[in-house]
Amino acid sequence: MDLADVTVHIDETLAQVGLDGIENALRRLDGVVSVGRRADKRHLMVVKFNPDKLKAVDIVQCVRNEGVHAELIGL
């Protein structure tokens, strides 16, 4: 299986509970393999996914559905 990854930039400054909610929403998407973030760069999430099941635009839309502004970076 080929995997891809994208970095999602979250514009808002969120509390831990908000970030955890976004991370959990991403993990529920069929095709997401992992979600990671660093403590010193809380506004960035790296999502590893199966591109045969999911598109990068679906990932950023999932984050936006959580009520925040976000965009993909590094594409």
Sequence and secondary structure as in RCSB ss.txt:
>XXXX:A:sequence
MDLADVTVHIDETLAQVGLDGIENALRRLDGVVSVGRRADKRHLMVVKFNPDKLKAVDIVQCVRNEGVHAELIGL
>XXXX:A:secstr
   EEEEEEE S   HHHHHHHHHHHHTSTTEEEEEEETTEEEEEEEEE TTT  HHHHHHHHHHTT  EEEE  
